[in-house]
Protein backbone atom coordinates (compact mmCIF):
# COMPACT_ATOMS: atom_id res chain seq x y z
CA UNK A 1 0.00 0.00 0.00
CA UNK A 2 2.76 2.44 0.97
CA UNK A 3 4.51 2.19 -2.41
CA UNK A 4 1.27 3.20 -4.15
CA UNK A 5 1.00 6.48 -2.26
CA UNK A 6 2.41 9.24 -4.51
CA UNK A 7 4.66 12.02 -3.35
CA UNK A 8 1.87 14.49 -4.04
CA UNK A 9 -1.79 13.63 -3.63
CA UNK A 10 -3.83 15.88 -5.88
CA UNK A 11 -7.59 16.05 -5.89
CA UNK A 12 -9.58 16.48 -9.07
CA UNK A 13 -11.08 19.89 -9.75
CA UNK A 14 -14.56 18.60 -8.98
CA UNK A 15 -13.32 17.43 -5.55
CA UNK A 16 -12.77 20.99 -4.33
CA UNK A 17 -15.28 21.43 -1.49
CA UNK A 18 -18.47 23.28 -2.41
CA UNK A 19 -19.24 24.16 1.22
CA UNK A 20 -17.32 25.48 4.22
CA UNK A 21 -17.61 23.57 7.50
CA UNK A 22 -18.71 25.45 10.63
CA UNK A 23 -17.22 23.50 13.54
CA UNK A 24 -19.26 25.55 16.03
CA UNK A 25 -22.35 23.58 15.01
CA UNK A 26 -20.75 20.46 16.53
CA UNK A 27 -19.34 22.15 19.63
CA UNK A 28 -21.21 21.43 22.85
CA UNK A 29 -19.52 24.41 24.49
CA UNK A 30 -19.89 27.22 21.97
CA UNK A 31 -17.34 30.03 21.81
CA UNK A 32 -18.31 32.87 24.12
CA UNK A 33 -20.04 35.75 22.28
CA UNK A 34 -18.35 38.98 21.32
CA UNK A 35 -19.13 41.66 23.91
CA UNK A 36 -19.85 45.34 23.49
CA UNK A 37 -17.35 46.99 25.87
CA UNK A 38 -19.74 49.89 26.45
CA UNK A 39 -22.48 47.83 28.10
CA UNK A 40 -21.09 44.32 28.64
CA UNK A 41 -23.78 42.78 26.43
CA UNK A 42 -23.31 40.37 23.48
CA UNK A 43 -22.98 42.18 20.19
CA UNK A 44 -25.82 41.90 17.70
CA UNK A 45 -25.42 41.70 13.94
CA UNK A 46 -26.64 45.28 13.58
CA UNK A 47 -23.93 46.48 15.97
CA UNK A 48 -21.23 44.66 13.96
CA UNK A 49 -22.36 45.86 10.53
CA UNK A 50 -20.74 49.34 10.74
CA UNK A 51 -17.40 47.51 10.99
CA UNK A 52 -17.80 44.33 8.90
CA UNK A 53 -19.74 43.39 5.75
CA UNK A 54 -23.30 42.30 6.50
CA UNK A 55 -22.95 38.72 5.22
CA UNK A 56 -19.69 38.29 7.12
CA UNK A 57 -21.40 39.49 10.31
CA UNK A 58 -24.00 36.78 9.77
CA UNK A 59 -21.28 34.14 9.37
CA UNK A 60 -19.45 35.49 12.41
CA UNK A 61 -22.45 34.94 14.69
CA UNK A 62 -23.75 31.66 13.23
CA UNK A 63 -23.21 28.89 15.78
CA UNK A 64 -25.69 26.43 14.27
CA UNK A 65 -25.39 26.07 10.48
CA UNK A 66 -22.95 23.21 9.92
CA UNK A 67 -22.40 23.62 6.17
CA UNK A 68 -22.34 26.99 4.38
CA UNK A 69 -22.39 27.07 0.58
CA UNK A 70 -19.39 28.59 -1.20
CA UNK A 71 -20.72 31.15 -3.74
CA UNK A 72 -20.01 30.25 -7.37
CA UNK A 73 -17.78 33.29 -7.98
CA UNK A 74 -15.55 32.36 -5.02
CA UNK A 75 -15.52 28.72 -6.13
CA UNK A 76 -14.40 29.73 -9.63
CA UNK A 77 -11.58 31.81 -8.15
CA UNK A 78 -10.53 28.88 -5.94
CA UNK A 79 -10.09 26.78 -9.08
CA UNK A 80 -7.24 29.06 -10.19
CA UNK A 81 -5.02 27.65 -7.42
CA UNK A 82 -6.95 24.88 -5.69
CA UNK A 83 -6.94 22.05 -4.86
CA UNK A 84 -3.57 22.36 -3.16
CA UNK A 85 -1.40 19.24 -2.85
CA UNK A 86 -1.02 16.97 0.15
CA UNK A 87 2.64 15.97 0.02
CA UNK A 88 4.26 12.86 1.50
CA UNK A 89 7.58 14.03 2.99
CA UNK A 90 9.55 10.94 1.99
CA UNK A 91 12.85 12.83 1.86
CA UNK A 92 12.38 14.29 5.34
CA UNK A 93 11.43 10.87 6.71
CA UNK A 94 14.62 9.39 5.25
CA UNK A 95 16.78 12.22 6.56
CA UNK A 96 15.37 11.74 10.07
CA UNK A 97 15.56 7.95 9.93
CA UNK A 98 12.08 7.76 11.42
CA UNK A 99 9.42 5.08 10.98
CA UNK A 100 6.83 7.87 11.11
CA UNK A 101 4.96 8.81 7.98
CA UNK A 102 4.88 12.59 7.45
CA UNK A 103 2.49 14.54 5.23
CA UNK A 104 2.11 18.26 4.74
CA UNK A 105 -0.70 20.27 3.16
CA UNK A 106 1.06 22.90 1.02
CA UNK A 107 -0.79 26.20 0.72
CA UNK A 108 2.00 28.24 -0.90
CA UNK A 109 1.16 27.55 -4.55
CA UNK A 110 -0.36 30.97 -5.30
CA UNK A 111 1.12 34.44 -5.74
CA UNK A 112 0.24 35.53 -2.21
CA UNK A 113 2.47 32.66 -1.04
CA UNK A 114 0.10 31.42 1.65
CA UNK A 115 -3.30 30.10 2.72
CA UNK A 116 -4.56 33.63 3.34
CA UNK A 117 -6.10 33.93 -0.13
CA UNK A 118 -8.80 31.41 0.86
CA UNK A 119 -10.50 33.98 3.10
CA UNK A 120 -9.33 37.14 1.32
CA UNK A 121 -11.27 36.30 -1.82
CA UNK A 122 -14.36 35.47 0.21
CA UNK A 123 -14.26 38.71 2.18
CA UNK A 124 -13.59 40.80 -0.92
CA UNK A 125 -16.50 39.09 -2.68
CA UNK A 126 -18.95 39.96 0.08
CA UNK A 127 -17.67 43.55 0.15
CA UNK A 128 -18.17 43.89 -3.60
CA UNK A 129 -21.60 42.27 -3.39
CA UNK A 130 -22.58 44.84 -0.76
CA UNK A 131 -21.56 47.67 -3.09
CA UNK A 132 -18.67 48.98 -0.96
CA UNK A 133 -15.86 51.18 -2.27
CA UNK A 134 -13.08 49.41 -0.43
CA UNK A 135 -11.74 47.72 2.68
CA UNK A 136 -9.08 48.33 5.30
CA UNK A 137 -6.98 45.76 7.11
CA UNK A 138 -3.81 45.04 9.06
CA UNK A 139 -1.05 42.63 8.18
CA UNK A 140 1.85 41.15 10.13
CA UNK A 141 4.28 39.25 7.93
CA UNK A 142 2.50 40.64 4.88
CA UNK A 143 0.93 37.45 3.54
CA UNK A 144 -2.60 38.51 4.49
CA UNK A 145 -2.08 41.99 3.05
CA UNK A 146 -0.75 40.46 -0.16
CA UNK A 147 -3.69 38.08 -0.43
CA UNK A 148 -6.23 40.82 0.22
CA UNK A 149 -4.62 43.15 -2.31
CA UNK A 150 -4.92 40.38 -4.92
CA UNK A 151 -8.57 39.76 -4.04
CA UNK A 152 -9.41 43.47 -4.10
CA UNK A 153 -7.72 43.91 -7.48
CA UNK A 154 -9.85 41.04 -8.82
CA UNK A 155 -13.07 42.73 -7.69
CA UNK A 156 -12.00 46.35 -8.31
CA UNK A 157 -12.02 47.40 -4.64
CA UNK A 158 -9.74 49.93 -2.92
CA UNK A 159 -7.43 48.22 -0.41
CA UNK A 160 -5.74 50.03 2.50
CA UNK A 161 -3.23 47.98 4.52
CA UNK A 162 -1.67 48.88 7.87
CA UNK A 163 1.47 46.75 8.10
CA UNK A 164 3.23 46.13 11.42
CA UNK A 165 6.24 48.45 11.35
CA UNK A 166 8.95 45.86 11.98
CA UNK A 167 7.57 43.68 9.16
CA UNK A 168 7.23 46.72 6.90
CA UNK A 169 10.96 47.28 7.38
CA UNK A 170 12.01 43.60 7.35
CA UNK A 171 9.97 42.67 4.27
CA UNK A 172 10.05 45.56 1.76
CA UNK A 173 9.39 43.32 -1.23
CA UNK A 174 6.24 41.87 0.33
CA UNK A 175 5.11 45.48 0.58
CA UNK A 176 5.87 46.01 -3.11
CA UNK A 177 3.76 43.01 -4.13
CA UNK A 178 0.81 44.62 -2.33
CA UNK A 179 1.45 47.93 -4.09
CA UNK A 180 1.71 46.12 -7.42
CA UNK A 181 -1.84 44.89 -6.86
CA UNK A 182 -2.96 48.44 -6.09
CA UNK A 183 -2.98 48.50 -2.28
CA UNK A 184 -1.91 51.47 -0.18
CA UNK A 185 0.49 50.20 2.51
CA UNK A 186 1.20 52.18 5.68
CA UNK A 187 3.64 51.18 8.46
CA UNK A 188 1.85 50.86 11.80
CA UNK A 189 1.65 52.62 14.16
CA UNK A 190 1.39 55.68 11.93
CA UNK A 191 0.48 59.35 12.11
CA UNK A 192 -2.55 58.70 9.88
CA UNK A 193 -4.96 57.83 12.69
CA UNK A 194 -5.79 59.14 16.14
CA UNK A 195 -4.86 55.78 17.67
CA UNK A 196 -1.57 55.62 15.78
CA UNK A 197 -0.59 59.08 16.98
CA UNK A 198 -1.53 58.19 20.55
CA UNK A 199 0.55 54.99 20.51
CA UNK A 200 3.56 56.78 19.00
CA UNK A 201 3.33 59.54 21.60
CA UNK A 202 3.47 56.95 24.38
CA UNK A 203 5.88 54.50 22.71
CA UNK A 204 7.88 56.49 20.10
CA UNK A 205 10.32 53.65 19.41
CA UNK A 206 7.74 50.85 19.17
CA UNK A 207 8.17 48.25 16.43
CA UNK A 208 4.39 47.86 16.30
CA UNK A 209 2.12 44.87 16.74
CA UNK A 210 -0.91 43.31 15.11
CA UNK A 211 -3.00 44.81 17.90
CA UNK A 212 -1.80 48.33 16.96
CA UNK A 213 -2.38 47.74 13.25
CA UNK A 214 -5.89 46.39 13.88
CA UNK A 215 -6.79 49.54 15.82
CA UNK A 216 -5.62 51.76 12.98
CA UNK A 217 -7.36 49.73 10.29
CA UNK A 218 -10.68 49.74 12.18
CA UNK A 219 -10.47 53.50 12.75
CA UNK A 220 -9.73 54.01 9.05
CA UNK A 221 -12.72 51.88 8.04
CA UNK A 222 -15.31 53.53 10.25
CA UNK A 223 -14.13 57.04 9.32
CA UNK A 224 -14.56 56.53 5.55
CA UNK A 225 -17.95 56.18 3.89
CA UNK A 226 -18.33 52.99 1.86
CA UNK A 227 -15.52 51.12 3.62
CA UNK A 228 -15.47 48.14 5.95
CA UNK A 229 -12.74 46.43 7.95
CA UNK A 230 -11.62 42.88 7.15
CA UNK A 231 -9.39 40.61 9.24
CA UNK A 232 -7.09 37.79 8.15
CA UNK A 233 -7.31 35.60 11.24
CA UNK A 234 -8.92 35.16 14.68
CA UNK A 235 -12.54 35.73 13.61
CA UNK A 236 -15.06 32.89 13.28
CA UNK A 237 -15.77 33.84 9.66
CA UNK A 238 -12.07 33.53 8.76
CA UNK A 239 -11.72 30.07 10.30
CA UNK A 240 -14.89 29.09 8.42
CA UNK A 241 -13.42 30.06 5.03
CA UNK A 242 -10.11 28.36 5.84
CA UNK A 243 -11.80 24.98 6.46
CA UNK A 244 -11.32 24.36 2.77
CA UNK A 245 -7.75 23.39 3.81
CA UNK A 246 -8.83 20.69 6.25
CA UNK A 247 -11.66 19.43 4.03
CA UNK A 248 -9.28 18.94 1.11
CA UNK A 249 -6.73 17.32 3.42
CA UNK A 250 -9.29 14.85 4.75
CA UNK A 251 -10.54 13.99 1.26
CA UNK A 252 -6.97 13.32 0.08
CA UNK A 253 -6.21 11.14 3.11
CA UNK A 254 -9.45 9.20 2.74
CA UNK A 255 -8.63 8.58 -0.92
CA UNK A 256 -5.74 6.35 0.14
CA UNK A 257 -7.17 5.06 3.42
CA UNK A 258 -4.74 7.11 5.53
CA UNK A 259 -5.70 7.96 9.11
CA UNK A 260 -3.46 10.50 10.82
CA UNK A 261 -2.41 10.09 14.43
CA UNK A 262 -1.08 13.62 14.91
CA UNK A 263 -2.19 16.86 13.22
CA UNK A 264 0.00 19.94 13.69
CA UNK A 265 -0.48 23.59 12.81
CA UNK A 266 1.20 26.89 13.63
CA UNK A 267 -0.88 29.19 15.81
CA UNK A 268 -0.97 32.97 15.83
CA UNK A 269 -4.56 34.11 15.58
CA UNK A 270 -5.80 30.74 14.38
CA UNK A 271 -6.65 30.96 10.66
CA UNK A 272 -4.34 28.21 9.39
CA UNK A 273 -4.63 25.99 12.45
CA UNK A 274 -8.41 26.29 12.61
CA UNK A 275 -8.80 25.72 8.90
CA UNK A 276 -6.65 22.61 8.94
CA UNK A 277 -7.98 20.91 12.06
CA UNK A 278 -11.68 21.84 12.15
CA UNK A 279 -12.96 18.86 10.11
CA UNK A 280 -10.89 16.49 12.24
CA UNK A 281 -12.00 18.13 15.49
CA UNK A 282 -15.55 17.76 14.21
CA UNK A 283 -15.00 14.00 14.12
CA UNK A 284 -13.67 14.13 17.67
CA UNK A 285 -16.67 16.11 18.83
CA UNK A 286 -19.08 13.66 17.20
CA UNK A 287 -17.22 10.65 18.65
CA UNK A 288 -16.30 9.31 15.20
CA UNK A 289 -12.49 9.38 15.52
CA UNK A 290 -9.68 10.60 17.72
CA UNK A 291 -6.53 12.53 16.90
CA UNK A 292 -3.71 14.24 18.74
CA UNK A 293 -3.92 17.87 17.63
CA UNK A 294 -1.02 20.20 18.42
CA UNK A 295 -0.99 23.98 18.12
CA UNK A 296 2.52 25.44 17.84
CA UNK A 297 3.14 29.05 18.81
CA UNK A 298 6.25 31.22 19.19
CA UNK A 299 7.82 31.37 22.64
CA UNK A 300 7.98 35.14 22.09
CA UNK A 301 4.17 35.41 21.90
CA UNK A 302 2.79 32.39 23.82
CA UNK A 303 -0.93 33.13 24.15
CA UNK A 304 -1.99 29.48 24.56
CA UNK A 305 0.79 28.25 26.80
CA UNK A 306 1.22 31.32 29.02
CA UNK A 307 -1.90 33.38 28.41
CA UNK A 308 -5.14 33.73 30.35
CA UNK A 309 -8.59 32.58 29.19
CA UNK A 310 -10.56 35.77 29.59
CA UNK A 311 -12.40 38.56 27.81
CA UNK A 312 -10.01 41.03 26.21
CA UNK A 313 -9.84 43.64 23.51
CA UNK A 314 -8.73 42.35 20.13
CA UNK A 315 -6.70 45.51 19.54
CA UNK A 316 -4.17 47.67 21.36
CA UNK A 317 -6.27 50.82 20.93
CA UNK A 318 -9.17 49.12 22.75
CA UNK A 319 -11.85 50.15 20.26
CA UNK A 320 -12.81 46.68 19.02
CA UNK A 321 -15.33 44.31 20.63
CA UNK A 322 -14.23 42.10 23.51
CA UNK A 323 -13.57 38.43 22.79
CA UNK A 324 -13.12 35.60 25.27
CA UNK A 325 -9.87 34.00 24.29
CA UNK A 326 -6.47 32.91 25.49
CA UNK A 327 -4.67 36.24 25.65
CA UNK A 328 -1.47 37.88 26.80
CA UNK A 329 -3.35 41.16 27.15
CA UNK A 330 -4.09 43.69 24.42
CA UNK A 331 -1.27 45.90 25.70
CA UNK A 332 1.33 43.16 25.22
CA UNK A 333 3.83 44.12 22.51
CA UNK A 334 5.78 41.04 21.40
CA UNK A 335 9.41 41.20 20.35
CA UNK A 336 10.14 41.87 16.69
CA UNK A 337 10.42 38.19 15.79
CA UNK A 338 10.43 37.15 12.15
CA UNK A 339 7.21 35.13 12.31
CA UNK A 340 5.18 38.32 11.91
CA UNK A 341 1.96 36.41 11.29
CA UNK A 342 2.15 34.86 14.77
CA UNK A 343 2.64 38.09 16.73
CA UNK A 344 -0.96 38.54 17.91
CA UNK A 345 -1.67 38.79 21.64
CA UNK A 346 -4.76 36.56 21.54
CA UNK A 347 -6.20 33.45 19.95
CA UNK A 348 -9.38 32.64 18.04
CA UNK A 349 -12.40 32.22 20.32
CA UNK A 350 -13.18 28.90 18.64
CA UNK A 351 -9.70 27.48 19.19
CA UNK A 352 -9.52 28.96 22.67
CA UNK A 353 -12.69 27.11 23.68
CA UNK A 354 -11.51 23.85 22.09
CA UNK A 355 -8.16 24.15 23.87
CA UNK A 356 -9.89 24.96 27.15
CA UNK A 357 -12.05 21.85 26.71
CA UNK A 358 -8.96 19.65 26.20
CA UNK A 359 -9.59 18.84 22.54
CA UNK A 360 -6.14 20.04 21.49
CA UNK A 361 -2.76 20.78 23.07
CA UNK A 362 -0.23 23.57 22.55
CA UNK A 363 3.53 24.00 22.50
CA UNK A 364 5.73 27.09 22.37
CA UNK A 365 9.03 26.97 20.48
CA UNK A 366 11.99 29.36 20.23
CA UNK A 367 12.81 31.22 17.03
CA UNK A 368 16.30 29.77 16.51
CA UNK A 369 14.96 26.24 16.89
CA UNK A 370 12.23 27.04 14.36
CA UNK A 371 14.72 28.25 11.75
CA UNK A 372 16.93 25.21 12.30
CA UNK A 373 13.92 23.06 11.40
CA UNK A 374 13.08 25.32 8.44
CA UNK A 375 16.57 24.97 7.03
CA UNK A 376 16.59 21.20 7.50
CA UNK A 377 13.23 20.95 5.74
CA UNK A 378 14.31 23.21 2.86
CA UNK A 379 17.44 21.16 2.20
CA UNK A 380 15.59 17.86 1.84
CA UNK A 381 12.09 18.79 0.66
CA UNK A 382 12.97 21.59 -1.76
CA UNK A 383 10.61 24.25 -0.39
CA UNK A 384 11.76 27.32 1.52
CA UNK A 385 9.08 27.55 4.22
CA UNK A 386 7.65 30.68 5.80
CA UNK A 387 8.74 31.31 9.41
CA UNK A 388 5.15 30.80 10.57
CA UNK A 389 4.87 27.40 8.87
CA UNK A 390 8.22 26.42 10.27
CA UNK A 391 6.78 26.31 13.79
CA UNK A 392 4.69 23.35 12.65
CA UNK A 393 7.73 21.82 10.92
CA UNK A 394 9.69 22.07 14.19
CA UNK A 395 7.14 20.03 16.14
CA UNK A 396 6.53 17.60 13.26
CA UNK A 397 10.26 16.81 13.29
CA UNK A 398 10.23 16.50 17.08
CA UNK A 399 7.33 14.03 16.95
CA UNK A 400 8.97 12.05 14.15
CA UNK A 401 12.16 11.76 16.21
CA UNK A 402 10.13 10.48 19.16
CA UNK A 403 8.84 7.75 16.83
CA UNK A 404 12.45 6.96 15.95
CA UNK A 405 13.17 6.38 19.65
CA UNK A 406 10.06 4.30 20.32
CA UNK A 407 9.74 2.54 16.96
CA UNK A 408 6.13 3.69 16.59
CA UNK A 409 4.91 4.14 13.01
CA UNK A 410 2.69 7.14 13.61
CA UNK A 411 1.24 9.19 10.77
CA UNK A 412 1.87 12.93 11.13
CA UNK A 413 0.10 15.65 9.14
CA UNK A 414 1.06 19.32 9.35
CA UNK A 415 0.09 22.50 7.59
CA UNK A 416 2.72 24.20 5.42
CA UNK A 417 1.00 27.57 5.26
CA UNK A 418 3.28 29.24 2.75
CA UNK A 419 6.71 30.06 1.40
CA UNK A 420 9.52 32.11 2.91
CA UNK A 421 10.99 33.86 -0.12
CA UNK A 422 10.18 37.29 1.35
CA UNK A 423 11.73 36.29 4.69
CA UNK A 424 15.35 36.13 3.57
CA UNK A 425 16.48 38.78 6.07
CA UNK A 426 15.44 36.31 8.76
CA UNK A 427 17.26 33.44 7.06
CA UNK A 428 20.31 35.71 6.69
CA UNK A 429 20.34 36.41 10.42
CA UNK A 430 19.99 32.72 11.21
CA UNK A 431 22.80 31.75 8.83
CA UNK A 432 25.04 34.51 10.20
CA UNK A 433 24.41 33.37 13.78
CA UNK A 434 22.97 36.75 14.77
CA UNK A 435 19.40 35.60 15.40
CA UNK A 436 18.30 35.62 19.03
CA UNK A 437 15.42 34.30 21.11
CA UNK A 438 13.48 36.94 23.03
CA UNK A 439 11.07 35.36 25.49
CA UNK A 440 8.82 37.53 27.66
CA UNK A 441 9.29 37.30 31.40
CA UNK A 442 6.49 36.39 33.77
CA UNK A 443 6.53 40.03 34.89
CA UNK A 444 6.07 41.26 31.30
CA UNK A 445 3.02 39.09 30.82
CA UNK A 446 1.61 39.81 34.28
CA UNK A 447 1.81 43.57 33.66
CA UNK A 448 -0.23 43.20 30.49
CA UNK A 449 -2.72 40.73 32.00
CA UNK A 450 -3.30 43.17 34.87
CA UNK A 451 -4.82 45.56 32.33
CA UNK A 452 -7.49 43.12 31.12
CA UNK A 453 -10.92 44.74 31.07
CA UNK A 454 -13.29 43.92 33.90
CA UNK A 455 -16.18 42.16 32.23
CA UNK A 456 -19.23 40.65 33.90
CA UNK A 457 -20.58 39.05 30.74
CA UNK A 458 -24.01 37.44 31.01
N, C-alpha and C positions, 0 to 999 in steps of 0.2 A: 504493500500500500504506500509506504513512504516514498519509494522510487517514482511513483506515479504523481506525486504532488509537485507541481512546477515551482520554479523560483518565484514567479509572479502569478497570482491568481487574479484574473480579470473577470469581471462580470460582463454579460452582454448589455447592450444599451437598454433593452427592455427590462433589465433587472434593476435599474436604478429605482429606488423607492419612489412611489407616487404619493406617499403620506409621511408626515413627521410623527414621531411617537412622543406623547406627553406622559412622562413617567409619573407625574403627580397623580394621574388617575388611578395608579396602582399603589400609591403610598397611603398606608393607614394613617400615619402622622404626616399631615400636609405641612409644607413650609409655612412658617408664620407669615401673616399678611404684611404688606408694606404699610407703614404708619405715617400719618400726617403729623409732623413734629409740632404743629401749632396747637392741636387739640388731643393728640394721643389716640386718635381713632383710625381704623383701617381706611386706606385710600380707596375711593370709588373710581370707576372708569372715567367719569366726567372730570374728576380732579387730576387725573393723569394726562388727559388729552391735550392740555396746553403745552405739555413737554414732549410727549411721544405721539406718533401716528395713531389714529383711532383703532385700526385693526390690530396693531401691535399691542395696544392697551388691553384689548379683548384677549389676546393670546397670553399676555402677562398675567392676567387674573384668572384664567381658566384652569381650575383644578380637577375637572371632571371629564373632559373630552379626551379620550385616549388617542385617537388618530385624527389628525388634521390634514386635509388635502393640500398638496403642493400645487399652487396655481400653475396653469399651463405655461405662462411666460417665464416663470422661474424655472420650471422643469426643462424648458427648451435651453435656457442659459446653462443649467447644470450639465447638459449633454455636451457642451463645449469642452469640459474638462473632467467630467465624471463618466463612468465610475472610476474611482482611484484604485490603484493596485494594493492587494494584500501580499506582502513579500515574505517569503521564507528566507531567513537570514542564515543560510547554509555556511557562508564564509565566516561569519561571526561565531557560529557554533563550533566550527573546526578550529578557529583561532583560540577559543576558550577551552577546547577539549572537554566540552560538557555533553552529557547525554540529553540535556534539555532541548526541546524544539522551540525555536524562537521565530515569531512572526511580527511584522510591523505593518501598520496601515499608513501608507505614505500619502500625505496631503499636500506635498510641495510641487505637484505637477501643474501649476498654473502661474501666471505672471506675478500674482501677488506673493507667491512663494509660501503660502500657508493655507490652513483650513478656514481662515477668516472669511473668504469669499462666499462660503455657504450661507452665512447669515447676512453679509453685506448686500448681496443681490436681493435677498428677501426684503430687507428693510428699505432699500432704495425703491423696490417695486411698490411697496405699500405707500411710500411717500409720494411717488409719481401718481399712483391711483387716486390719492387724496387731493391731487392738484397743487401740491406744495412747490415752492420755488427752489428750496434747497434744504440741506441738513447740516448740522454741526456735530462734531465728535471730538474725542480725545484719542491719542494713540501712545503706546509705550515704545515698544521696539520698532514700530512703524508698519508692521504687517497688517494690522487692522486698518490703519489709515490708507495704506496702499490698496487694500481690497475694496474699501468704501469708495475711494476715488475712481477705481475701475467701474464699480457698479453705478455710480452717479454719472460717469461719462456715458455709459450705455443708455441710461434713461434721460439724459439731458438735464440733470439737476446740478445746482451749485453745491460745492462741497468745501466746508471750512474745517480744518483739522488743527487742534491744539496738541502739539507733540511735546512730551516730557523733555525738558531742556537737555538733560544729559544724553538722551537718545538722539535728539536733534543734532547735537554736536558730535556724538560718536558715529552716527549713521547718516552722513550727508547725502549719500546716493539713494538711500531709501526715500529721503525727502524729495529728491529730484524725480523719482518715479511717480510720486504723488502729484507733483507739479506738472509732469508730462501728461497726466490724465486730467489736468485742469483744476486740481485742488489748490486752495490757499492754505499754506502750512505756517503756523505760528509757534515759536518755542514757548513753552509754559513752565512757570508763570510768566505772564506778559504784562505790558502796560495797556493792553487793549480793553481790559475789563476792570470793573471795580474790585472784584475778588483778586485778580492778578496783582493789581497795584497794592492791595492790602497785604497780601502774602509777601511781596517783595519788600515792602516797608518794614515788615517784621523780621523777614529772613532774606536779606539782600543777596546772600551768597548761595541760596538754595539751588540744588540741582533739579528740583521739581519732583513730582510724583504723579501717579495716575489720579490720585485724589484731587490734586491741584488742577490738573488738566480737565477733569470731569466738571469741576466747579465752573471753570471758564467757559467750557463748551455749552453747559446748560444756560449760563447767563447770556451767552451770545444767541442761543436759540430763542429764548423767551423775549429778548429785546428786539427781534427782527420779525416783522410780519411775514407770514408764509414760510416760516422755518420751523423745524422740529429737531430735537436732539435724538441721536441714535448711539447705542453703546455696543461694543464688540464682545463683551463677556458679561458674566455675573447674572444678568437678568434671565428670568424664566423663558422669555421669548427667544433669547439667543441660544440657550441650551436646547430648546425645542428644534430650532432650525438645524443645529449641529448634529442632531441624532441621525442625520443621513450617514454620518461616519460610522456609527455603531451598527446601524441597520445593514449597510453594505458589508461591514466586517462579518457580521453574523451570517449573512447569506453566503459569503465566500467560504467561511468555515464549514457551514452546513453542507455545502456542495461536495466537500471531500470527507465528510464525517469527522471533522476535527472538533474536539471539545477542549477549550482552554482551561487550564487550572488557575492561571494568574493573569490578570489584566491590569496594565499599568499605564498611567497617564500623568503628564506634568500638570501642575495645579497653580494657577495664579488667581484668576477670577472664576474659572470653571468651564469656559466654553469648550475647549478641546476635551478635557476629562469627562465632562457631563455628556458631550456628544458621543464619545466613544463607549462609555460604560452604561448609559441609560437602558438600552435594550437588554443587557445582561442583568442589570439590577432589577429590571422588571421581572425577569424569570425568577430571581431570588425572592422578590416580594410575593410572587404568585406561588412559590413553593415548587417550581418546575425544575430548578437546577441550582447549583451553588458554585460560587467562584470566589477566589481571593482577589479583591480589588484594592489596588494601592495607588494613592495619590502622592505625587512627589513634588515637593515645594522647595524653594531656595532657603537655606539656613539664614539668609539675610532678611527674609520677609516671611516668617513661619506662622502664618495665620492659623492653620490647622493645629500644628503641634505645640504652639506656645500662645495661641490666642484665646480669647474668651467668647463663649457662645452667648451673645447678647444683642440687643438692639443698638444700632449705631448708624451714623450718617454714612452714606456711600461716597461722600466727597469731603475734601479738606475744608472747603468754604462753608460747609454745613447748611446748604440750601436745598439739597435733595431729600427725598423721603427717607425714613428710617427703615432699615432692613435688619431682621434677626439673622445673624450670621456669626461664624467664627471670625473674629476681628482682632487686630492689633491696636485698634483705635484710629479714628479718622485723622488724628493729628500726627500719626506715626509717619515719618519720612524715611523710607528705607535707603540704604547705601546705594550709590550709583553702580550697581552690578550690571553685567552685560545682558542678563536675561530680562530685558525691559518689559516684556509682556507678562512677567510674573511679579511685578513690583506693586501689586495692589494690596491695600491693608486688610481687605476682607475677602470673604469667599461667597460664592453663590448660595442663596438661601436653600435651594434644593439640595445641593451637595452638603451643606452644613447640617441639614436635618438628617440626611442619610448617614453621615459620619457620626452624628450624635446618637443615632439609633444603632450603631455598630455594624452597619452594612458595608462599610469600607474602612480601610486603615490609611494612615498617612506617615510619610517619612520626610525629613528635611535633610538636604545634602549641600555640602559646601561647593562654592564656585570652581575652585581648582580641581576638585574631584570630578565635577561635571565635565569640564573641558578635557580632562584626561580620558574620560569615557567617549566623548565626542571625537577626539582624535583617533582613538582605537577603532571606533566604528567607521570613520571616514576611510581609514587605511585598508579596511577589509571589505566594506560593503559599497564603496564607491560613491557615497553621498555625503556632502558636507552638511551636517545637521545644524539647525538653529539652536542657539543656547537653551531656549525654552524646552525644545524636544529632547535635548541632551540630558535633562533631568530624568526623563523616563528611561533613556538609554542606560544611565548610570545604575538605576535600580534593576533594570532588566539583566544587565551584566552581573550584578551582585547576586540576583536570584539564580542565574544560570550557574554561577560558581558554587553556590550552595548545593545545587544538584550534582555538580562534579564531586563534591565531598561526600554526599550521601548516596550517590548512584541512582537517584530518582530521575525518571524520565518525564519530568513535568513539561507541559506545553505553556509557553509564555507568549502573550500578545501585548504589544505596546503601541502607542500612537506616536508616529513620527510627524509632528504637526507641520513642519516646513523646513526650508533650506537656510543655510547660514552664510550665503554669499555676500550679504550686506553687513556681516558681523566680523569682518576680517581684522578690525582693530582689536577686538577681543581675542581672536586667535593669535594675533601678533603679540599681545601682552603675555598670553599663556606660553607661547613658544620662546619668548625672551626671558621667561622666568620672573616677570614683573607683576603678574596677577596676584592679587591678595584675596583673602577671605575676611569680610567684615560681617561679624555676627552681633546683633544687638544684645546688650546686656539685659538682665532681668529688670534693672532700674529703668532703662530706656523704655521697655515695654510697659512697665508699671506706670510710668509717668503719663503715657498716652492712654492707657486703659482707665486711669483715674479721671479722664475727661469725657468718658462715655456719657451720653445723655441719660437722664433719669426718666425712664419710661414705665408707666403703669398701664401697659397695653391690655385691653379687655378681649 
